[in-house]
Amino acid sequence: AQTVTQSQPEMSVQEAETVTLSCTYDTSESDYYLFWYKQPPSRQMILVIRQEAYKQQNATENRFSVNFQKAAKSFSLKISDSQLGDAAMYFCAYDFFISSGSARQLTFGSGTQLTVLP
Amino acid sequence: KAGVTQTPRYLIKTRGQQVTLSCSPISGHRSVSWYQQTPGQGLQFLFEYFSETQRNKGNFPGRFSGRQFSNSRSEMNVSTLELGDSALYLCASRASGGTHNEQFFGPGTRLTVL
């Protein structure tokens, strides 16, 4: 079974600084996607960034970028120039095709609570 | 385009009762998935519906069921509620079930079982 591990339950960063959140996963599949979702106190799950496993180039979305190491099964999120609005729970998620047709499901890590200090 | 909507947002029930939660996907999205979020178990997949058919189900007891209508709206039902069913239930929709489209989440329904 696929698993996603986030080993940092909590992280903090000073405003305007850079922080990296870690994620590792376990899979025997070669075709999959990885995501970082953000869940602020409102509980709305918001997609931050996604990475296709077949792409070697790391994804970037404005201040958010990933370091995708396929062989190591590692997928970390770097937040540059941290802002107070970045404070949230961050979830790493794995998306794969399961055997039954094209059915899909997300497998989430346990989350990292990010605090941004003013 | 309106996002995913879920109703009700908050619900309080007692043990043994049943509950129905509703989810309206983004217009044009045909895939709807449900997830349960609890402090102890985190985010867990419940089931996915596509074109009114359940395509995948997570490891939950039969008390958890769902359905999808022809307009892609989905409902999930939990019968004989237990205290452990207290959770945030998230619904997510996707444009197509066959490609790597990301899932867009609704605001969730907070269910409290007393």
Boltz contact constraints between the chains, C-beta under 6 A:
constraints:
  - contact:
      token1: [A, 33]
      token2: [B, 100]
      max_distance: 6.0
  - contact:
      token1: [A, 43]
      token2: [B, 108]
      max_distance: 6.0
  - contact:
      token1: [A, 44]
      token2: [B, 107]
      max_distance: 6.0
  - contact:
      token1: [A, 45]
      token2: [B, 105]
      max_distance: 6.0
  - contact:
      token1: [A, 47]
      token2: [B, 102]
      max_distance: 6.0
  - contact:
      token1: [A, 50]
      token2: [B, 102]
      max_distance: 6.0
  - contact:
      token1: [A, 102]
      token2: [B, 97]
      max_distance: 6.0
  - contact:
      token1: [A, 102]
      token2: [B, 98]
      max_distance: 6.0
  - contact:
      token1: [A, 103]
      token2: [B, 48]
      max_distance: 6.0
  - contact:
      token1: [A, 103]
      token2: [B, 55]
      max_distance: 6.0
  - contact:
      token1: [A, 103]
      token2: [B, 56]
      max_distance: 6.0
  - contact:
      token1: [A, 105]
      token2: [B, 45]
      max_distance: 6.0
  - contact:
      token1: [A, 105]
      token2: [B, 56]
      max_distance: 6.0
  - contact:
      token1: [A, 108]
      token2: [B, 43]
      max_distance: 6.0
  - contact:
      token1: [A, 110]
      token2: [B, 42]
      max_distance: 6.0
